[in-house]
Amino acid sequence: MLRRLLSCASIAICLGTPGRTQDTPQIPVAHISLPDPAYIGMPIWMILESATGYKIHYPSSTTPNDFYCNEVEVQLDEHPVQPLIGLSPAGRNGPACGFLGAGTSESRLPIHLQYPLAEPGTYKVRFTRREYRNGKIGIAEQSRWTPLHLELAPPDKVERWLEETLAAIPGSPAELLGDTLPSLLASRDPRVLNVMLDKTYDSNSAVAGYAANSLALFDKEQVRARVLSVLKKRGPNEALGWLFTSSDIAKPIAAEIVNASLPYMRSPDPPKVVGALHVLSMLRDPAFHLPADTVEQISSKLESEVDFVIAQRNEQAASWLANSFGAVRRSGDRLLLWKLVDAGLTEEQSLICITWFRDPADLPRITAIVKQASVNNASDPQGYKMFAPVGAMRTQYGAAARPYLREILAGSKQTWVRTTAAQDLVWMNDRAGWQFFAGVLREHPFYEDEMVRWLKERFPPIRNAGETEVLNFLESKASTADPGN
């Protein structure tokens, strides 16, 4: 369930080129500096001196050429150069302009990743930062056009830089993400490709994800050949699994990836098991055009690994199995999901996937587990782990879920479990749901504001109503609702 956010490029297209805004008094003027001269095939870092005290945090995501709201424009002979911009495959944390949070470079951007310039000349560069103001996207600050003198490197200069950098690869995520990896990506040398592939196995997920996404910058055929070689020697990993599903790198070699991954399903190294299950469960998708017998082989292998994953107590691997069983829903997969639940592995996700089978016989058992979680709730007193399976009950089972939702509402002590059950009962026009919300307005618990917002968003007659009007509305609904007896 992945989310994609708008890139600054998309924002720029919507707003048009802000050519005249640099002279507008209310827009602070930032200052940028560039290497002089810059050399083809070497890193070009733009340094920002903000007029507002703002600091760039690069990278903002695991996509190397995603600068998010930090927009860089380049011109040559007054003509715009088109950037190569990547989109983050997931949401961001922290500041509005994105912050990967694994140690980043401050107030610098590796503009060679968006503009792999290969022709010498005098270019012009401008920086623009955009931000939301009162619900609208505006320019927070902007630099003037600044010259970039790009030259051919003197003989051996690029090779010396590359050898020195490759000989001193740091170990810390901060140095890797904030300087070394983005700098190396100025080159498409096979040695750099090898470094990026090696770093997809890094124990830091941000480093591994960044390295995997960087493979899109290299020649695809070269990447495919090296990926297959590495997979056979080291096995698949999570970062490569995500890359395979978000790019076209894997499609031509999907069958070979399957063959390279299968031996690692019973690895004594838990991360390799996770990587294998991730890759194999994803490659079953019809988009990869695998032969039917290969897809069947994968499915059978996944089902046969449940006991091994349970014995290994491999929570991540169990999560991939649960998602796979829930998505495909082969005969017997429902019982395998219950096996994971009984083993105490990925319980929340397994219960959600069980609801996708829509077998009413599962409702009493799901309800009992949810109620028991309310008793043994020391680690989750508010019910963050159980409200999602409860929320799936109405959508997957319809009216058959109603008595069980009433039972959960009456028997659970976990806040978000009870509110979820009450919301679904309201959708079913069940009296217990309306009465629960009326009680919220009378008793004023800490979650009252959130519940009132939920009601007002869904019922236009009370959208602008005060507390008394909302309570009257709820009591009126409860008086005519189905008692559910």
C-alpha positions as CSV (number, residue, x, y, z in Angstrom):
1,M,0.0,0.0,0.0
2,L,2.3,2.4,-1.2
3,R,1.7,6.2,-1.7
4,R,3.4,8.6,-4.3
5,L,3.8,12.3,-3.6
6,L,4.0,15.1,-6.1
7,S,7.5,16.1,-7.2
8,C,8.5,19.7,-7.6
9,A,8.7,19.1,-11.3
10,S,4.9,18.3,-11.3
11,I,4.3,21.5,-9.2
12,A,6.4,23.5,-11.6
13,I,4.4,22.3,-14.6
14,C,1.1,23.2,-12.8
15,L,2.3,26.7,-12.0
16,G,4.3,27.5,-15.1
17,T,7.9,28.7,-15.2
18,P,8.4,31.3,-12.5
19,G,10.5,33.5,-14.7
20,R,9.4,36.9,-13.4
21,T,9.1,36.0,-9.7
22,Q,12.8,36.5,-8.9
23,D,12.2,40.3,-9.0
24,T,9.1,40.2,-6.9
25,P,10.0,41.9,-3.6
26,Q,8.1,39.5,-1.3
27,I,10.1,36.5,-2.4
28,P,13.4,36.1,-0.5
29,V,16.4,35.8,-2.8
30,A,18.6,32.8,-2.0
31,H,22.3,32.5,-3.0
32,I,23.7,29.5,-4.7
33,S,27.3,28.6,-5.4
34,L,28.7,26.0,-7.9
35,P,32.1,24.5,-8.5
36,D,34.1,26.6,-10.9
37,P,34.9,25.0,-13.1
38,A,32.8,21.9,-13.0
39,Y,34.0,18.8,-14.9
40,I,32.0,16.4,-17.0
41,G,31.8,13.0,-15.3
42,M,32.4,14.3,-11.8
43,P,30.0,15.4,-9.1
44,I,28.5,18.9,-9.2
45,W,27.2,19.9,-5.8
46,M,25.1,23.1,-5.6
47,I,25.6,24.9,-2.2
48,L,22.7,26.9,-0.9
49,E,22.9,30.0,1.3
50,S,19.3,30.5,2.2
51,A,17.7,33.9,2.7
52,T,15.3,32.4,5.2
53,G,17.7,30.1,7.2
54,Y,16.4,27.0,5.4
55,K,18.6,24.0,5.1
56,I,18.3,21.5,2.3
57,H,18.1,17.9,3.6
58,Y,19.4,15.6,0.9
59,P,18.3,12.9,0.2
60,S,14.6,13.6,0.8
61,S,13.8,10.0,-0.2
62,T,15.5,6.9,-1.3
63,T,15.2,8.0,-5.0
64,P,18.6,9.7,-5.8
65,N,17.3,12.3,-8.2
66,D,14.2,13.2,-6.2
67,F,14.8,16.7,-4.8
68,Y,11.1,17.1,-3.9
69,C,10.3,20.8,-3.3
70,N,13.9,21.9,-3.9
71,E,13.7,22.7,-7.6
72,V,16.7,23.2,-9.8
73,E,16.5,24.6,-13.3
74,V,19.3,24.6,-15.8
75,Q,19.6,26.6,-19.1
76,L,22.0,26.5,-22.0
77,D,22.0,29.3,-24.5
78,E,18.7,30.5,-22.9
79,H,17.1,27.2,-23.6
80,P,15.9,25.0,-20.7
81,V,17.6,21.6,-20.2
82,Q,15.2,18.9,-19.3
83,P,15.9,17.3,-15.9
84,L,15.9,13.6,-15.1
85,I,13.6,13.5,-12.1
86,G,12.7,10.5,-10.0
87,L,9.6,10.2,-7.9
88,S,9.7,8.8,-4.4
89,P,7.8,5.6,-4.2
90,A,6.6,6.3,-0.7
91,G,5.7,9.1,1.7
92,R,8.2,11.2,3.6
93,N,8.8,11.9,7.2
94,G,9.9,15.1,9.0
95,P,10.1,18.5,7.3
96,A,7.8,19.5,4.5
97,C,10.5,19.3,1.9
98,G,11.3,15.7,2.8
99,F,13.8,14.1,5.1
100,L,15.1,10.6,4.8
101,G,16.3,10.7,8.4
102,A,19.3,8.5,8.1
103,G,21.9,11.3,8.1
104,T,21.8,13.7,5.3
105,S,23.8,16.4,3.5
106,E,22.7,19.9,4.6
107,S,22.3,22.8,2.2
108,R,23.8,20.9,-0.7
109,L,22.2,19.3,-3.8
110,P,23.9,16.9,-6.2
111,I,22.5,18.5,-9.3
112,H,24.5,16.1,-11.5
113,L,21.8,13.5,-10.6
114,Q,19.0,15.5,-12.3
115,Y,21.3,16.9,-15.0
116,P,23.9,14.4,-16.2
117,L,25.4,17.1,-18.4
118,A,27.8,15.7,-21.1
119,E,28.6,18.8,-23.2
120,P,31.0,21.5,-22.2
121,G,29.8,25.1,-22.1
122,T,28.5,27.8,-19.8
123,Y,25.2,26.9,-18.3
124,K,22.9,28.9,-16.0
125,V,21.4,27.4,-12.8
126,R,18.5,28.6,-10.6
127,F,17.2,27.2,-7.4
128,T,13.6,27.6,-6.2
129,R,12.1,26.2,-3.1
130,R,8.3,25.8,-2.9
131,E,6.1,25.3,0.1
132,Y,2.5,25.1,1.1
133,R,1.0,28.3,2.4
134,N,-2.7,28.5,3.5
135,G,-3.4,25.3,1.4
136,K,-1.7,26.6,-1.7
137,I,1.8,25.9,-3.2
138,G,3.9,29.0,-3.4
139,I,7.5,30.1,-3.8
140,A,9.3,30.3,-0.5
141,E,12.6,31.6,-1.9
142,Q,14.5,31.7,-5.2
143,S,18.0,32.3,-6.4
144,R,19.1,34.4,-9.4
145,W,20.4,32.6,-12.4
146,T,24.0,31.6,-11.6
147,P,26.6,30.6,-14.2
148,L,28.0,27.0,-14.3
149,H,31.2,26.6,-16.3
150,L,31.4,23.0,-17.4
151,E,34.6,21.7,-18.9
152,L,36.2,18.5,-20.0
153,A,38.3,17.1,-17.2
154,P,42.1,17.1,-17.6
155,P,43.6,13.7,-18.4
156,D,43.2,11.1,-15.6
157,K,41.4,13.6,-13.3
158,V,38.1,11.6,-13.3
159,E,39.9,8.3,-12.9
160,R,42.0,9.6,-9.9
161,W,38.8,11.0,-8.3
162,L,37.0,7.7,-8.9
163,E,39.8,5.5,-7.6
164,E,40.3,7.6,-4.4
165,T,36.5,7.6,-3.7
166,L,36.1,3.9,-4.3
167,A,39.1,3.2,-2.0
168,A,37.6,5.0,0.9
169,I,33.9,4.0,1.0
170,P,32.7,5.0,4.5
171,G,30.5,2.8,6.7
172,S,28.1,5.3,8.2
173,P,24.7,5.9,6.6
174,A,25.2,9.7,7.1
175,E,28.4,9.7,5.0
176,L,27.1,7.3,2.4
177,L,23.8,9.1,1.8
178,G,25.0,12.6,2.3
179,D,28.1,12.5,0.1
180,T,29.7,9.3,-1.1
181,L,26.9,7.5,-3.0
182,P,25.4,10.6,-4.7
183,S,28.9,11.7,-5.6
184,L,29.8,8.3,-7.1
185,L,26.6,8.4,-9.2
186,A,28.2,11.1,-11.3
187,S,29.8,8.1,-13.0
188,R,28.3,5.2,-14.7
189,D,31.5,3.2,-14.4
190,P,30.9,-0.6,-13.8
191,R,32.8,-0.3,-10.5
192,V,30.2,2.2,-9.3
193,L,27.4,-0.2,-10.3
194,N,29.1,-2.9,-8.2
195,V,29.2,-0.6,-5.2
196,M,25.5,0.2,-5.6
197,L,24.6,-3.5,-5.9
198,D,26.7,-4.2,-2.8
199,K,25.0,-1.5,-0.8
200,T,21.5,-3.0,-1.6
201,Y,22.6,-5.5,1.1
202,D,23.4,-2.8,3.7
203,S,21.8,-3.3,7.1
204,N,20.5,0.2,7.0
205,S,17.3,0.1,5.0
206,A,17.7,3.7,3.8
207,V,21.1,3.0,2.3
208,A,19.9,-0.2,0.8
209,G,16.8,1.4,-0.8
210,Y,18.8,4.4,-2.1
211,A,21.4,2.0,-3.7
212,A,18.7,-0.1,-5.3
213,N,16.9,2.9,-6.7
214,S,20.1,4.2,-8.1
215,L,20.3,1.2,-10.5
216,A,17.7,2.9,-12.7
217,L,20.4,5.4,-13.7
218,F,22.6,2.7,-15.3
219,D,22.3,0.9,-18.5
220,K,19.5,-1.7,-18.0
221,E,21.2,-4.6,-19.8
222,Q,24.3,-4.0,-17.7
223,V,22.2,-3.9,-14.6
224,R,20.4,-7.1,-15.4
225,A,23.6,-9.0,-16.0
226,R,25.1,-7.9,-12.8
227,V,21.9,-8.4,-10.8
228,L,21.7,-12.0,-11.8
229,S,25.3,-12.6,-11.0
230,V,24.9,-11.1,-7.5
231,L,21.6,-12.9,-6.8
232,K,23.2,-16.2,-7.5
233,K,26.1,-15.5,-5.1
234,R,24.3,-13.6,-2.3
235,G,20.6,-14.2,-2.7
236,P,17.8,-11.6,-3.0
237,N,17.1,-8.8,-0.6
238,E,14.3,-6.5,0.3
239,A,15.7,-3.5,-1.5
240,L,16.0,-5.4,-4.8
241,G,12.5,-6.8,-4.2
242,W,11.0,-3.3,-4.1
243,L,13.1,-2.3,-7.1
244,F,11.8,-5.2,-9.2
245,T,8.2,-4.3,-8.5
246,S,8.6,-0.5,-9.3
247,S,10.7,-0.7,-12.4
248,D,11.0,-2.7,-15.6
249,I,14.4,-4.1,-14.8
250,A,13.1,-7.5,-13.7
251,K,10.6,-8.3,-16.4
252,P,13.0,-9.6,-19.1
253,I,14.9,-11.7,-16.5
254,A,12.0,-12.7,-14.2
255,A,12.4,-16.5,-14.8
256,E,16.2,-16.2,-14.0
257,I,15.5,-14.2,-10.9
258,V,13.1,-17.0,-9.7
259,N,15.7,-19.7,-10.2
260,A,18.3,-17.6,-8.4
261,S,16.0,-16.9,-5.5
262,L,14.4,-20.3,-4.8
263,P,17.5,-21.8,-3.1
264,Y,17.4,-19.1,-0.4
265,M,13.9,-19.8,0.8
266,R,15.4,-22.0,3.6
267,S,18.5,-20.0,4.3
268,P,19.7,-20.0,7.9
269,D,20.1,-16.2,7.5
270,P,16.6,-14.7,8.2
271,P,17.1,-11.6,6.0
272,K,17.8,-13.8,3.0
273,V,14.6,-15.7,3.6
274,V,12.7,-12.4,3.7
275,G,14.3,-11.3,0.5
276,A,13.5,-14.6,-1.3
277,L,9.9,-14.6,-0.2
278,H,9.5,-10.9,-1.1
279,V,10.9,-11.4,-4.6
280,L,9.1,-14.6,-5.3
281,S,5.7,-13.5,-4.1
282,M,6.0,-10.3,-6.2
283,L,7.1,-12.1,-9.4
284,R,3.9,-14.2,-9.4
285,D,2.1,-11.1,-10.6
286,P,0.9,-11.5,-14.2
287,A,2.8,-8.3,-15.2
288,F,6.0,-10.4,-15.2
289,H,4.6,-12.9,-17.7
290,L,6.0,-16.0,-16.1
291,P,4.9,-19.4,-17.5
292,A,2.0,-20.9,-15.7
293,D,4.1,-23.8,-14.4
294,T,6.6,-21.4,-12.9
295,V,3.9,-19.5,-11.1
296,E,2.5,-22.8,-9.8
297,Q,6.0,-23.7,-8.6
298,I,6.3,-20.5,-6.7
299,S,2.9,-20.8,-5.1
300,S,3.6,-24.4,-4.0
301,K,7.0,-23.4,-2.6
302,L,5.5,-20.4,-0.6
303,E,2.9,-22.7,0.9
304,S,5.5,-25.3,1.9
305,E,7.6,-22.7,3.7
306,V,5.1,-21.8,6.5
307,D,6.5,-24.3,9.0
308,F,10.1,-23.2,8.3
309,V,9.3,-19.5,8.8
310,I,7.4,-20.3,12.0
311,A,10.4,-22.3,13.3
312,Q,12.7,-19.4,12.4
313,R,10.4,-16.9,14.1
314,N,10.8,-14.7,11.1
315,E,8.2,-12.0,11.4
316,Q,9.1,-10.2,8.1
317,A,9.0,-13.4,6.1
318,A,5.7,-14.3,7.7
319,S,4.3,-11.0,6.6
320,W,5.2,-11.7,3.0
321,L,3.6,-15.1,3.2
322,A,0.4,-13.6,4.7
323,N,0.2,-11.0,2.0
324,S,0.8,-13.6,-0.7
325,F,-1.8,-16.0,0.6
326,G,-4.4,-13.2,1.0
327,A,-3.8,-11.9,-2.5
328,V,-3.9,-15.2,-4.4
329,R,-6.3,-17.1,-2.1
330,R,-5.6,-20.6,-3.2
331,S,-7.3,-23.5,-1.7
332,G,-5.7,-24.2,1.7
333,D,-4.1,-20.7,2.0
334,R,-6.8,-19.6,4.5
335,L,-5.7,-22.4,6.9
336,L,-2.1,-21.5,6.5
337,L,-2.9,-17.9,7.5
338,W,-4.6,-19.3,10.7
339,K,-1.4,-21.3,11.3
340,L,0.6,-18.0,11.3
341,V,-1.9,-16.4,13.7
342,D,-1.7,-19.4,16.0
343,A,2.0,-19.1,16.0
344,G,1.8,-15.4,16.9
345,L,3.5,-14.2,13.8
346,T,2.3,-11.2,11.8
347,E,-1.1,-11.6,13.6
348,E,-2.6,-8.3,12.4
349,Q,-1.8,-8.8,8.8
350,S,-2.8,-12.4,8.8
351,L,-6.2,-11.6,10.2
352,I,-6.7,-8.9,7.6
353,C,-5.8,-11.4,4.9
354,I,-8.2,-14.0,6.4
355,T,-11.1,-11.6,6.0
356,W,-10.3,-11.4,2.3
357,F,-11.5,-15.0,2.0
358,R,-15.0,-13.8,3.2
359,D,-15.7,-17.1,5.0
360,P,-18.3,-16.3,7.7
361,A,-17.0,-19.3,9.7
362,D,-14.0,-17.1,10.6
363,L,-16.0,-14.3,12.3
364,P,-16.4,-16.0,15.7
365,R,-12.7,-16.7,15.9
366,I,-11.6,-13.3,14.7
367,T,-13.9,-11.7,17.3
368,A,-12.5,-13.9,20.1
369,I,-9.0,-12.9,19.2
370,V,-9.9,-9.2,19.2
371,K,-11.6,-9.5,22.6
372,Q,-8.6,-11.4,24.0
373,A,-6.3,-8.7,22.8
374,S,-8.3,-6.3,25.0
375,V,-7.5,-8.4,28.0
376,N,-3.8,-8.9,27.2
377,N,-3.2,-5.3,26.2
378,A,-0.2,-4.2,28.2
379,S,1.8,-3.6,25.0
380,D,-1.1,-2.1,23.0
381,P,-3.6,-0.5,25.4
382,Q,-5.3,1.6,22.7
383,G,-5.7,-1.2,20.1
384,Y,-3.4,0.0,17.3
385,K,-2.7,-3.7,16.3
386,M,-6.3,-4.8,16.1
387,F,-8.4,-2.0,14.8
388,A,-7.5,-2.8,11.1
389,P,-8.9,-6.4,11.2
390,V,-12.0,-5.0,12.9
391,G,-12.3,-2.4,10.1
392,A,-12.2,-5.2,7.5
393,M,-15.1,-7.1,8.9
394,R,-17.9,-5.0,7.6
395,T,-16.3,-4.5,4.1
396,Q,-15.6,-8.2,3.7
397,Y,-18.5,-9.9,5.4
398,G,-21.3,-7.3,5.1
399,A,-24.3,-7.9,7.3
400,A,-22.9,-11.1,8.6
401,A,-20.4,-9.1,10.6
402,R,-22.9,-7.0,12.4
403,P,-23.5,-9.1,15.6
404,Y,-19.8,-9.6,15.9
405,L,-19.1,-5.9,15.7
406,R,-21.7,-5.3,18.4
407,E,-19.9,-8.0,20.5
408,I,-16.5,-6.3,20.0
409,L,-18.0,-2.8,20.8
410,A,-19.5,-4.1,24.0
411,G,-16.6,-6.3,25.1
412,S,-13.3,-4.6,24.1
413,K,-11.5,-2.0,26.2
414,Q,-9.2,-0.8,23.4
415,T,-10.1,2.7,22.2
416,W,-9.4,2.3,18.5
417,V,-11.0,-1.1,18.3
418,R,-14.2,0.2,19.8
419,T,-14.3,3.3,17.7
420,T,-13.7,1.3,14.5
421,A,-16.5,-1.1,15.4
422,A,-18.8,1.8,16.3
423,Q,-18.1,3.5,13.0
424,D,-19.0,0.4,11.0
425,L,-22.2,-0.1,13.0
426,V,-23.2,3.5,12.2
427,W,-22.8,2.6,8.5
428,M,-25.1,-0.3,9.1
429,N,-27.6,2.0,10.9
430,D,-27.2,-0.1,14.1
431,R,-28.4,1.5,17.3
432,A,-25.3,0.4,19.2
433,G,-23.1,2.5,16.9
434,W,-25.2,5.7,17.3
435,Q,-25.4,5.2,21.0
436,F,-21.7,4.9,21.3
437,F,-21.2,8.3,19.5
438,A,-23.8,9.9,21.7
439,G,-21.9,8.7,24.7
440,V,-18.7,10.2,23.4
441,L,-20.4,13.6,23.3
442,R,-21.7,13.3,26.8
443,E,-18.5,11.9,28.3
444,H,-15.9,13.9,26.4
445,P,-13.0,11.3,26.1
446,F,-9.7,12.3,24.6
447,Y,-10.7,11.1,21.2
448,E,-14.0,13.2,21.1
449,D,-12.7,15.8,18.6
450,E,-11.6,13.1,16.1
451,M,-14.9,11.3,16.4
452,V,-16.9,14.5,15.9
453,R,-14.8,15.3,12.8
454,W,-15.6,11.8,11.4
455,L,-19.3,12.3,11.9
456,K,-19.4,15.8,10.3
457,E,-17.4,14.7,7.3
458,R,-19.9,11.9,6.6
459,F,-23.2,13.5,7.5
460,P,-23.8,16.8,5.8
461,P,-26.8,17.9,8.0
462,I,-24.4,18.3,11.0
463,R,-21.4,19.6,9.1
464,N,-21.6,23.1,10.7
465,A,-23.6,22.0,13.8
466,G,-22.6,22.7,17.4
467,E,-22.3,20.1,20.1
468,T,-26.0,20.2,21.2
469,E,-27.2,19.8,17.6
470,V,-24.8,16.9,17.0
471,L,-26.0,15.1,20.1
472,N,-29.6,15.6,19.1
473,F,-28.9,14.2,15.7
474,L,-27.2,11.1,17.2
475,E,-30.1,10.5,19.6
476,S,-32.6,10.9,16.9
477,K,-30.8,8.4,14.7
478,A,-30.5,5.9,17.6
479,S,-34.2,6.1,18.3
480,T,-35.1,4.9,14.8
481,A,-32.1,2.6,14.1
482,D,-32.2,-1.1,14.0
483,P,-31.7,-2.5,17.6
484,G,-29.9,-5.5,16.3
485,N,-31.5,-7.9,18.8
